[in-house]
Amino acid sequence: MPMSNKQLLRKAQIALSDLVGSGGYLKPAQAKEFIVQAIDESVLLPMVSVFGLKAPQMQMDKIVFGSRILHAATGGEALSEAKRSKPTTSNVQMDAKEFKAEVRLPYDVIEDNIEGDGIKRTCMSMMKERIGLDMEDIIVNGDTSSTDVDYAVLDGIRKQAVSNIVDAGSVTLSKDVLLSIQKTMPTKYMRNPKKVTFLSSINSERNYRDSLAERATAGGDKWLVEDVPVLYSGSPVKSIPVMPETLGDGNDETELLYCDPKNIRVGIWREVRFETDQDISAGVFIVVSRVRFDVKFAEEEAVVKCQSIAI
């Protein structure tokens, strides 16, 4: 026998109470799970340094010996004052900014699944996947001078990279461009090239992969027919889907960042919220998620940005 509207609404309220059980401020363990799941759905986030902030604002202290501290010794004599060393200290300020996602589910969409939690799992899973991608987009492309209010909340890593700039001259990504990028990186950050990565756009990486495949060698075809990592002089070339490909006057250029991905620090404030409500007049359930995060380079000098790469 078909249910009455009153019975359907009562069941809907039961489903809503189930959602509310996972709502409000998430407990710290749950917040950590959300961060991990968001990372799992991203490309860049699994490579970078992601950590939970203990407060919305946090200072990361740095200490480093920037020059040689080991000197030739003379028996029975202390080092001269000129040869005595002390570390250099500095800090990076993290200031988590708030972002919000809102999803509205009409009653008639969920009525068929009202007695299970399938709709909750599906909704939460889709939200986590999309939030991870959107976080990555803002981490890369955020710009406080942007007219897009979402990007204007914070400066992303493209905007922050200013010390080492290479102009590709509107040519596609090639070994010559990659060589110029590597030569621009300060030598002290090139001790282990395997850790330093070319973070490119999708089509830029494809162009470089195609250039390798064109070589008349036995291994040339593998760059096209096999899913093998692409390298240049020991450094991986990895495509990041959110790297823009519509830059330049002709909207056909992109950029590339060359750095150790662990040099990118993403701080996420632990009070991740999932809240729910319902609008009985409109006949919809409302699910809202909030997350606060910031991104900074630990060492901005250890980054090279290449501009004007043709697609």
C-alpha positions as CSV (number, residue, x, y, z in Angstrom):
1,M,0.0,0.0,0.0
2,P,1.5,3.4,-0.9
3,M,2.7,5.6,2.0
4,S,1.0,8.8,2.8
5,N,2.8,12.1,2.6
6,K,2.9,12.2,6.4
7,Q,4.5,8.8,6.5
8,L,7.1,9.7,3.9
9,L,8.0,12.9,5.8
10,R,8.4,10.9,9.0
11,K,10.8,8.6,7.2
12,A,12.6,11.5,5.7
13,Q,13.1,13.0,9.2
14,I,14.6,9.6,10.2
15,A,17.0,9.8,7.4
16,L,17.9,13.4,8.2
17,S,18.6,12.4,11.9
18,D,21.0,9.8,10.5
19,L,22.8,12.5,8.6
20,V,22.8,14.8,11.6
21,G,24.6,12.1,13.5
22,S,27.6,12.8,11.2
23,G,27.1,16.5,11.3
24,G,28.1,19.5,13.4
25,Y,31.8,19.9,14.3
26,L,33.5,16.6,13.4
27,K,35.5,15.0,16.1
28,P,39.3,15.3,15.4
29,A,39.6,11.7,14.3
30,Q,36.8,12.2,11.8
31,A,38.3,15.4,10.6
32,K,41.5,13.6,9.9
33,E,39.6,11.0,7.9
34,F,38.0,13.7,5.8
35,I,41.4,15.2,5.0
36,V,42.8,11.8,4.0
37,Q,39.8,11.1,1.7
38,A,40.1,14.5,0.1
39,I,43.7,13.8,-0.6
40,D,43.0,10.4,-2.0
41,E,40.8,12.0,-4.7
42,S,43.4,14.6,-5.7
43,V,46.6,14.5,-7.8
44,L,48.8,17.1,-6.2
45,L,47.7,16.8,-2.6
46,P,49.2,13.3,-2.1
47,M,52.6,14.7,-3.2
48,V,52.7,17.8,-0.9
49,S,53.2,18.2,2.8
50,V,49.6,18.2,4.3
51,F,49.2,18.7,8.1
52,G,46.5,19.6,10.5
53,L,46.7,23.1,12.0
54,K,46.3,23.3,15.8
55,A,44.8,26.8,15.4
56,P,43.4,28.8,12.4
57,Q,46.6,30.8,12.5
58,M,50.0,29.0,13.0
59,Q,53.6,30.0,12.6
60,M,56.0,27.4,11.2
61,D,59.5,28.1,12.4
62,K,62.5,27.3,10.2
63,I,66.1,26.9,11.0
64,V,68.9,26.2,8.6
65,F,72.7,26.4,8.1
66,G,72.9,28.2,4.8
67,S,76.6,27.9,4.3
68,R,79.6,25.7,5.2
69,I,80.1,25.0,8.9
70,L,82.9,22.4,8.7
71,H,86.4,23.9,8.5
72,A,90.0,22.7,8.7
73,A,91.1,22.3,12.4
74,T,94.3,23.1,14.0
75,G,95.2,21.0,17.0
76,G,94.6,22.7,20.4
77,E,93.1,25.8,18.8
78,A,89.5,26.9,18.6
79,L,88.1,28.1,15.3
80,S,88.4,31.8,14.7
81,E,85.4,33.9,15.2
82,A,85.0,34.3,11.4
83,K,84.7,30.6,11.0
84,R,82.2,30.0,13.8
85,S,78.7,29.2,12.6
86,K,75.2,29.9,13.6
87,P,71.9,28.8,12.0
88,T,69.6,31.2,10.3
89,T,66.0,31.2,11.7
90,S,62.8,32.4,10.0
91,N,59.2,31.5,9.9
92,V,56.2,30.9,7.6
93,Q,52.8,32.1,8.7
94,M,49.8,29.9,8.0
95,D,46.4,31.7,8.0
96,A,43.6,29.2,7.3
97,K,40.9,30.7,5.1
98,E,37.3,29.3,5.1
99,F,35.6,27.7,2.2
100,K,32.1,26.3,2.0
101,A,30.2,23.7,-0.1
102,E,26.4,23.4,-0.1
103,V,24.4,20.6,-1.6
104,R,20.6,20.4,-1.7
105,L,18.8,17.1,-2.1
106,P,15.1,17.3,-3.1
107,Y,12.8,14.9,-1.1
108,D,11.8,13.1,-4.3
109,V,15.4,12.3,-5.1
110,I,16.0,10.4,-1.8
111,E,12.6,8.8,-1.2
112,D,13.5,5.6,-2.9
113,N,16.5,5.1,-0.8
114,I,15.1,6.6,2.4
115,E,15.5,3.4,4.6
116,G,19.2,3.0,3.8
117,D,22.3,5.2,4.2
118,G,23.2,4.8,0.6
119,I,22.3,8.4,-0.2
120,K,24.4,9.6,2.7
121,R,27.5,7.6,1.5
122,T,27.0,8.7,-2.1
123,C,26.5,12.4,-1.2
124,M,29.4,12.5,1.2
125,S,31.7,10.6,-1.1
126,M,31.0,12.9,-4.1
127,M,31.4,16.0,-1.9
128,K,34.8,14.8,-0.6
129,E,36.0,14.0,-4.1
130,R,34.9,17.4,-5.5
131,I,36.2,19.3,-2.4
132,G,39.6,17.7,-2.9
133,L,39.8,18.8,-6.5
134,D,38.5,22.3,-5.7
135,M,41.1,22.6,-2.8
136,E,43.8,21.6,-5.3
137,D,42.6,24.2,-7.8
138,I,42.8,27.0,-5.2
139,I,46.1,25.8,-3.9
140,V,47.6,26.1,-7.4
141,N,45.6,29.0,-8.9
142,G,44.6,31.2,-5.9
143,D,45.2,34.9,-6.5
144,T,44.1,37.6,-4.1
145,S,44.0,40.1,-7.0
146,S,41.6,37.8,-9.0
147,T,38.1,39.0,-9.9
148,D,36.9,35.4,-9.2
149,V,35.9,35.6,-5.5
150,D,36.8,32.0,-4.9
151,Y,40.4,32.4,-6.1
152,A,40.7,35.8,-4.4
153,V,40.7,34.3,-0.9
154,L,44.4,33.4,-0.9
155,D,47.5,33.3,-3.1
156,G,48.2,29.9,-4.5
157,I,51.6,28.4,-5.4
158,R,51.7,29.9,-8.9
159,K,51.3,33.4,-7.5
160,Q,53.8,32.8,-4.7
161,A,56.6,31.6,-6.9
162,V,58.5,34.8,-7.8
163,S,62.2,34.3,-7.2
164,N,63.2,32.1,-10.1
165,I,61.4,32.8,-13.4
166,V,62.0,31.2,-16.8
167,D,60.2,32.4,-20.0
168,A,59.7,29.5,-22.4
169,G,59.1,32.0,-25.3
170,S,55.8,30.5,-26.4
171,V,57.2,27.1,-27.4
172,T,55.9,23.7,-26.3
173,L,57.6,21.8,-23.4
174,S,60.8,20.2,-24.6
175,K,64.2,19.1,-23.3
176,D,65.6,22.5,-24.1
177,V,63.0,24.2,-21.9
178,L,63.4,21.7,-19.1
179,L,67.2,22.2,-19.2
180,S,66.7,26.0,-18.9
181,I,64.5,25.4,-15.9
182,Q,66.9,23.1,-14.2
183,K,69.8,25.5,-14.7
184,T,67.7,28.3,-13.1
185,M,67.2,26.2,-9.9
186,P,69.8,27.3,-7.3
187,T,72.4,24.5,-7.1
188,K,71.9,23.9,-3.3
189,Y,68.4,22.6,-4.0
190,M,69.5,20.2,-6.6
191,R,71.3,17.7,-4.4
192,N,68.7,15.0,-5.2
193,P,67.1,15.6,-8.6
194,K,64.8,12.6,-8.1
195,K,62.9,14.6,-5.4
196,V,62.5,17.7,-7.5
197,T,59.5,17.5,-9.8
198,F,58.3,19.3,-12.9
199,L,54.6,20.1,-12.2
200,S,53.0,20.7,-15.6
201,S,49.6,20.9,-17.2
202,I,48.1,17.8,-18.8
203,N,48.8,18.7,-22.4
204,S,52.2,20.1,-21.7
205,E,53.3,16.8,-20.3
206,R,51.7,15.1,-23.3
207,N,53.8,17.3,-25.7
208,Y,57.0,16.4,-23.9
209,R,56.0,12.7,-23.9
210,D,55.3,12.9,-27.7
211,S,58.7,14.4,-28.3
212,L,60.3,11.4,-26.6
213,A,58.2,9.0,-28.6
214,E,59.4,10.6,-31.9
215,R,63.0,9.6,-31.2
216,A,64.2,6.7,-33.5
217,T,65.1,4.4,-30.6
218,A,63.9,1.0,-29.5
219,G,62.2,2.5,-26.5
220,G,60.5,5.3,-28.3
221,D,57.1,3.7,-28.6
222,K,56.8,3.0,-24.8
223,W,56.2,6.7,-24.2
224,L,52.9,6.5,-26.2
225,V,51.7,2.9,-25.6
226,E,52.7,2.4,-22.0
227,D,51.9,4.3,-18.8
228,V,55.5,4.9,-17.9
229,P,56.8,7.8,-15.8
230,V,58.3,10.7,-17.8
231,L,61.7,12.0,-16.6
232,Y,64.2,14.7,-17.6
233,S,67.7,14.4,-16.2
234,G,66.4,12.4,-13.2
235,S,63.5,14.6,-12.3
236,P,59.9,13.4,-12.9
237,V,57.6,15.3,-15.2
238,K,54.0,15.0,-13.7
239,S,50.8,16.5,-15.0
240,I,48.5,18.4,-12.6
241,P,44.9,18.6,-14.0
242,V,44.3,22.0,-12.4
243,M,47.3,23.7,-14.0
244,P,45.7,26.2,-16.4
245,E,46.1,25.9,-20.2
246,T,44.4,29.2,-21.2
247,L,47.0,31.7,-20.3
248,G,48.7,34.3,-22.5
249,D,47.3,36.6,-25.1
250,G,46.0,33.7,-27.3
251,N,44.6,31.7,-24.3
252,D,46.9,28.8,-25.4
253,E,49.7,28.9,-23.0
254,T,50.4,27.3,-19.6
255,E,53.0,27.4,-16.7
256,L,55.1,24.9,-15.0
257,L,56.5,24.8,-11.4
258,Y,59.8,23.0,-10.6
259,C,60.3,22.1,-7.0
260,D,60.3,19.3,-4.4
261,P,56.5,18.8,-3.8
262,K,57.2,18.4,-0.1
263,N,58.3,22.1,-0.2
264,I,54.6,22.9,-0.6
265,R,52.9,23.0,2.8
266,V,49.2,22.8,3.1
267,G,47.7,23.4,6.5
268,I,44.1,22.4,7.2
269,W,42.3,23.6,10.3
270,R,41.0,20.5,12.1
271,E,37.5,21.7,12.7
272,V,36.0,20.4,9.5
273,R,32.3,20.8,9.5
274,F,29.5,18.8,7.9
275,E,26.1,20.2,8.9
276,T,22.6,19.4,7.7
277,D,19.2,21.0,7.7
278,Q,16.0,20.8,5.8
279,D,13.7,23.3,4.1
280,I,10.2,21.8,4.5
281,S,8.6,24.5,2.3
282,A,11.0,23.9,-0.6
283,G,11.1,20.1,0.1
284,V,14.9,19.7,0.2
285,F,17.6,18.4,2.5
286,I,20.6,20.7,2.9
287,V,24.1,19.4,3.4
288,V,26.9,22.0,4.1
289,S,30.6,21.4,4.4
290,R,33.2,23.9,5.6
291,V,36.9,23.6,5.5
292,R,39.7,26.1,6.4
293,F,43.1,25.8,4.9
294,D,46.2,27.7,3.7
295,V,49.2,27.0,1.5
296,K,52.8,28.2,1.6
297,F,56.2,27.2,0.4
298,A,58.6,26.2,3.1
299,E,61.4,27.7,0.9
300,E,60.1,29.9,-1.9
301,E,63.7,30.2,-3.3
302,A,63.6,26.5,-4.0
303,V,61.0,26.9,-6.7
304,V,61.3,27.7,-10.4
305,K,58.3,28.9,-12.4
306,C,58.3,28.6,-16.2
307,Q,55.9,30.9,-18.0
308,S,54.7,31.1,-21.6
309,I,54.7,27.4,-22.5
310,A,52.7,26.8,-25.6
311,I,50.0,24.1,-25.6
